[in-house]
Every structure is written in C-alpha cells, then in structure tokens.
C-alpha cells in the first residue's frame, strides 16, 4: 500500500508540474500574440501631422529661390521647435479665393491634417466684391472641417487706393469667417513686411527671402499653438 501511495504522490507531482508548464506556455503564447499585434500595426493607423498651405504667390514662392518659399521656411521653423509636422506647399501664383476654392479637392486629396488658408490678396488687387471672398473662404473652411481637418486662416488687407470702406469690409471678412467656424485667425499675413522695400523683391509686392523669414518668425508661435491644440 505504501508503494502504491508513494507512486500516487509522484503522479500528482508530475501532473502539477505539467499544469504549471502549460500555464507558462499559454502565458508566453498570449504575450507573443499581443507583441505581434503591437509591432505589426500599420504606421498609417497613427495619424501624423501634415500641414497644407493653401495660398497664392505669397506662399507659392514667387521670386525666391527653390527651397526658400514660406512652406519651406515654416517647415524648418517647426522642426527647430521640435514640432514633427510635414508642410505641403499648395500655393499657386495668381490664385484668387475662387481659384483656391476650385482646387481644394485636389489639395485635400493629399490627406492633410491641418490646412493654413492664405488667400485674398489677388481678390483685393482686382477689387473683387467682398461677398465673393466671404463665400469662397466659407466654402473652403467648411469643406475642410467637414473632413475633420483643422483650419487656420491668414488674413489680408486691401490696398489703400481702393478706399476706406472697401478696406474695412475686406478685413472684416476674415474675422467673420474665423468666428463663424471657430478657427484661429492670424490677422495680416504680411505683417512687418508690406511696404518695407528691403523685405520685398523688385516688384515691391512679394516678399524676398528675408521677408519670408520675417513672416515666418511672426506667425510661427500661432502655428505651433494651433498644431498643439489640434493634437491634444
């Protein structure tokens, strides 16, 4: 009987060891599965920052060397501040707000997470009705927001030769659109540069490399705050 009892105890110990081993096997198999899921998750599942600058010649880089346009300098400024965000140059020289609106789908097809809208200078130069500017900016912002894209608006001022009333109405459009859609507004894109011949190319209208650097230094705090607000 004692031999049978000892044999039974030995069998129990073997069974317990086997059970413990199976528990470890199950644990490590589950851990390996979790690890595979974590490390094999596509990078696209984690949204990265992509900022498209929808603008005219002021952002397209008219009159400056390649790599010195506003989107390029903005990209550099963001990187210097540790902000990981790709900047896309979606500026086209000569574009009015209507032109920007017409090609918006093409810009949004590039899947930006953020859209900086800089349009209106050519509307003012052509003395186009301010109602058109309002309608176009409204449509651009509304369409982008409808796709979950964060939008920031860069304002513009009309030339003084168009009269005080036109100038007031023109500037008010940017405030109205920004307030209506609840988006940040940078009041005047050419702040500190307009009418400063040292910061403009020969046509006295477009910023040179130094002028773009001035614009970038002025707007970068607002852009950084906007990007951080959108990813919190």
C-alpha positions, 0 to 999 in steps of 0.5 A: 500500500505504501508503494502504491501511495508513494507512486500516487504522490509522484503522479500528482507531482508530475501532473502539477508540474505539467499544469504549471508548464502549460500555464507558462506556455499559454502565458508566453503564447498570449504575450507573443500574440499581443507583441505581434499585434503591437509591432505589426500595426500599420504606421498609417493607423497613427495619424501624423501631422501634415500641414497644407498651405493653401495660398497664392504667390505669397506662399507659392514662392514667387521670386525666391529661390527653390527651397526658400518659399514660406512652406519651406521656411515654416517647415524648418521653423517647426522642426527647430521647435521640435514640432514633427509636422510635414508642410505641403506647399499648395500655393499657386501664383495668381490664385484668387479665393475662387481659384483656391476654392476650385482646387481644394479637392485636389489639395485635400486629396493629399490627406492633410491634417491641418490646412493654413488658408492664405488667400485674398490678396489677388481678390483685393488687387482686382477689387473683387466684391467682398461677398465673393471672398466671404463665400469662397473662404466659407466654402473652403473652411467648411469643406475642410472641417467637414473632413475633420481637418483643422483650419487656420486662416491668414488674413489680408488687407486691401490696398489703400487706393481702393478706399476706406470702406472697401478696406474695412469690409475686406478685413472684416471678412476674415474675422467673420469667417474665423468666428463663424467656424471657430478657427484661429485667425492670424490677422495680416499675413504680411505683417512687418513686411508690406511696404518695407522695400528691403523685405520685398523683391523688385516688384515691391509686392512679394516678399524676398527671402528675408521677408519670408523669414520675417513672416515666418518668425511672426506667425510661427508661435500661432502655428505651433499653438494651433498644431498643439491644440489640434493634437491634444 
